[in-house]
Amino acid sequence: MLWLNLLHLYQPANIDKKHLVLATEKSYERILRALEEHPEIKFTLNIAGCLLVRWDEELGRADLIRRFKKLLHRGQIELTGSAAYHALLPLVSEAEAEAQIIEQEKVLKKYFGARIKLKGFFLPELAYSPAVAKLIKRRGYRWLMLDEISAGKKIETEKIYLDKNSNLKIIFRNRRFSESFVPETILKNIDKKQIVVTASDAELYGLRHLDQPASFEKLLKNKNLRTETLSAFLNQRAKMEKIKLRPASWQSTEKELKDHLPFALWQNPNNKIQKNLWQLAHLAERLAAENKKDKNGWWARWHLVRGLASCTFWWASNHDFRKVFGPLAWNPDEVEKGINELARSIRSLEKSTNLKTKLGAEKLITETKNILWQTHWKNR
């Protein structure tokens, strides 16, 4: 069996340090150690820029970065481009999307060397839109990983697809495998001659799933397993089929797409909290862009990118992910944390905004928090 695996390493830039340490010790170090012990295993990794910075500047874990860098230099892993602060790219402005892509590139070059080659791109939540795909192509990337639902038809793993919209090569993940504990599922199917493409959060490997039988380590020792980086796999195949893709994420359902809600978990018109959140987010984004020269412009952006992280909106969805090793996506504290970041972004520009803008923003902030907590206590 050939296993093509993309692991997404990300923690929000404003998450509690305790949780960051847990994710690092239980999942990221486990993956790193497994790769070091099995030099024949090759994975594709997306390491969010905001995570790398916190490893270095807050946790003092430059040793982790050095170890990943060693794996990169010997060709055992490849890294992808992405959004440094995990904004849902189809839902922010093109200028903001590009700024976060550029920031990710800068962080990767800082820690892994200026000559690092980024061929593939990881869309946060695998959230695809035609406009974002064209932007990624303009930035020089060659391929995207998408969930199979974006294809709108049954896909063949052996085949490489070409996005008609952007001319990016597309490789689709297998959702059934990806939403399981992947090593365990592959072990059950290891004798079958097939190609399995998976993409999942790296936190699944320890933090969110205990894996008492050590299925991950057992799988890497299995002689019937082959692995390859996604770029290497794509380079080996010349035949491509052009495809028209649907806007969607790795959690989209057919019903949501039929209802024209490709990013329902983050932007649902029937979710008053999310509706207000996006109104606040767009206001903060616009003011930060218009007032870059303000003496606090740097701080406005510092807070903005943290508030725009997809988690702010995801935690307001109230969707149940417990069947796929996740939580109930409802946490008013996390949503309020995002609201506070957006509020601080706007408040930082006190000398550049008029009274009407200030009071309008404060009204929206207060209203959103009231709805958030009223919803929480009424439903609990």
Residue pairs with C-beta under 8 A, 6 or more apart in sequence:
1 186
1 189
1 190
1 191
1 192
1 193
1 194
1 195
1 196
1 224
1 225
1 226
2 194
2 195
2 196
2 226
2 227
2 228
2 233
3 186
3 196
3 198
3 225
3 226
3 227
4 44
4 171
4 195
4 196
4 197
4 198
4 227
4 228
4 230
4 233
5 43
5 44
5 182
5 198
5 199
5 227
6 43
6 44
6 45
6 46
6 80
6 122
6 145
6 173
6 198
6 199
6 200
6 230
7 31
7 43
7 44
7 45
7 46
7 199
7 200
7 201
7 202
7 205
8 46
8 48
8 122
8 199
8 200
8 201
8 202
9 28
9 45
9 46
9 47
9 48
9 51
9 202
10 46
10 47
10 48
10 50
10 51
10 86
10 124
10 201
10 202
11 19
11 20
11 23
11 48
11 50
11 51
11 54
12 50
12 86
12 306
12 309
12 311
13 50
13 53
13 54
13 85
13 305
13 306
13 309
14 306
14 309
14 337
14 341
17 58
17 59
20 54
20 58
20 59
21 59
22 207
23 203
23 207
24 55
24 59
24 61
24 64
26 206
26 207
27 202
27 203
27 204
27 205
27 206
27 207
27 208
28 64
28 202
29 64
30 205
30 206
30 216
31 43
31 202
31 205
32 64
32 67
32 68
32 71
34 41
34 216
34 217
34 220
35 41
35 43
35 71
35 76
35 77
36 67
36 71
37 220
38 220
38 221
39 74
39 76
40 227
41 76
41 220
41 227
42 75
42 76
42 77
42 227
42 228
42 229
42 232
43 76
43 77
43 227
43 229
44 77
44 78
44 79
44 80
44 120
44 229
44 230
44 231
45 68
45 77
45 78
45 79
45 80
45 202
46 79
46 80
46 82
46 122
47 68
47 79
47 108
48 82
48 84
48 85
48 86
48 104
49 82
49 84
49 85
49 103
49 104
49 106
49 107
49 108
50 84
50 85
50 86
52 65
52 107
52 108
52 111
53 107
55 61
55 62
55 64
55 65
56 62
56 65
56 111
65 111
65 112
68 77
68 112
69 111
69 112
69 113
71 77
72 78
72 79
72 112
72 116
75 229
77 229
78 119
78 120
78 229
78 230
78 231
78 232
79 108
79 112
79 116
79 118
80 118
80 119
80 120
80 121
80 122
80 145
81 101
81 104
81 105
81 108
81 118
81 120
81 121
81 122
81 136
81 139
81 141
82 101
82 104
82 121
82 122
82 123
82 124
83 89
83 97
83 100
83 101
83 104
83 124
84 100
84 101
84 103
84 104
84 107
84 305
85 100
85 103
85 305
85 306
85 308
85 309
86 124
86 309
86 310
86 311
87 96
87 97
87 100
87 124
87 305
87 308
87 309
87 310
88 124
88 125
88 127
88 263
88 266
88 267
88 310
88 313
89 97
89 100
89 123
89 124
89 127
89 129
89 132
90 127
90 128
90 129
90 131
90 132
90 247
90 262
90 263
91 127
91 263
91 266
91 267
91 278
92 100
92 281
92 285
92 308
93 285
93 289
94 131
94 135
95 289
96 285
96 289
96 308
97 132
97 135
98 135
98 139
100 305
101 135
101 136
101 139
102 139
105 118
105 139
108 116
108 118
109 116
118 140
118 141
119 141
119 142
119 143
119 231
120 141
120 142
120 143
120 144
120 145
120 230
120 231
121 136
121 139
121 141
121 143
121 144
121 145
121 168
122 145
123 132
123 144
123 145
123 146
124 310
125 249
125 250
125 251
125 263
125 265
125 266
125 310
126 145
126 146
126 147
126 150
126 173
126 199
126 248
126 249
126 250
127 247
127 248
127 249
127 250
127 262
127 263
127 266
128 144
128 146
128 150
128 245
128 246
128 247
128 248
128 249
129 247
129 262
130 165
130 166
130 245
130 247
133 144
133 163
133 165
133 166
133 168
133 245
134 165
134 166
136 144
136 166
136 168
137 166
137 167
137 168
141 168
142 168
142 169
142 231
142 234
143 168
143 169
143 170
143 171
143 230
143 231
143 234
144 163
144 168
144 169
144 170
144 171
145 170
145 171
145 172
145 173
145 199
145 230
146 170
146 171
146 172
146 173
146 245
146 248
146 250
147 172
147 173
147 175
147 178
147 199
147 248
147 249
147 250
147 252
148 155
148 172
148 173
148 174
148 175
149 175
149 246
149 248
149 250
149 252
149 253
149 254
149 257
150 172
150 245
150 246
150 247
150 248
150 252
151 161
151 172
151 243
151 245
151 246
152 244
152 245
152 246
155 161
155 172
157 172
157 174
157 194
157 195
157 196
157 197
158 195
158 237
159 237
159 239
159 240
159 241
160 169
160 170
160 171
160 234
160 237
160 239
160 240
160 241
161 169
161 170
161 171
161 172
161 240
161 241
161 242
161 243
162 168
162 169
162 170
162 240
162 241
162 242
162 243
163 169
163 170
163 242
163 243
163 245
164 242
164 243
164 244
164 245
165 244
165 245
169 234
169 240
170 243
170 245
171 197
171 230
171 233
171 234
172 197
173 197
173 198
173 199
173 250
174 196
174 197
174 198
175 250
177 185
177 186
177 196
177 197
177 198
178 198
178 199
178 200
178 250
179 200
179 324
180 324
181 204
181 209
181 211
181 215
181 325
182 198
182 200
182 204
183 205
183 211
183 215
183 216
183 218
183 219
184 211
184 213
184 215
186 196
186 219
186 225
187 215
187 218
187 219
187 222
189 196
190 219
190 222
190 224
190 225
191 224
199 250
201 208
204 325
205 211
205 216
208 325
208 326
209 325
219 225
246 257
246 262
247 262
247 263
248 257
248 262
249 262
249 263
249 265
251 265
251 319
252 262
252 263
252 264
253 264
256 262
256 264
261 267
261 268
261 269
264 317
265 313
265 314
265 317
265 319
265 329
266 274
266 310
266 313
266 314
266 317
267 274
267 278
267 313
268 274
268 317
269 275
271 316
271 317
272 371
273 316
273 335
273 368
273 371
273 372
273 375
274 313
274 316
274 317
276 364
276 367
276 368
276 371
277 312
277 313
277 316
277 335
277 338
277 339
277 342
277 368
278 313
279 364
280 339
280 342
280 343
280 361
280 364
280 365
280 368
281 307
281 308
281 312
281 342
283 346
283 361
283 364
284 300
284 303
284 304
284 307
284 342
284 345
284 346
285 304
285 308
287 300
287 345
287 346
287 349
287 352
287 353
287 357
288 297
288 300
288 301
288 304
288 345
288 349
290 352
291 297
291 300
291 349
291 352
291 353
292 301
294 300
294 348
294 349
294 351
294 352
295 351
296 348
296 349
296 350
296 351
297 348
297 349
299 344
299 345
299 348
300 345
300 346
300 348
300 349
301 345
302 345
303 341
303 342
303 344
303 345
303 348
304 341
304 342
304 345
306 338
306 341
307 338
307 339
307 340
307 341
307 342
307 345
308 342
309 338
311 334
311 338
312 334
312 335
312 337
312 338
312 339
312 341
312 342
313 338
314 329
315 329
315 330
315 331
315 332
315 334
315 335
315 338
316 329
316 330
316 335
316 372
317 329
317 330
318 328
318 329
318 330
319 328
319 329
320 328
320 329
321 327
321 328
321 329
322 328
330 376
332 372
332 373
332 375
332 376
335 372
336 369
336 372
339 365
339 368
339 369
339 372
342 365
343 361
343 365
346 353
346 358
346 361
347 361
350 358
353 361
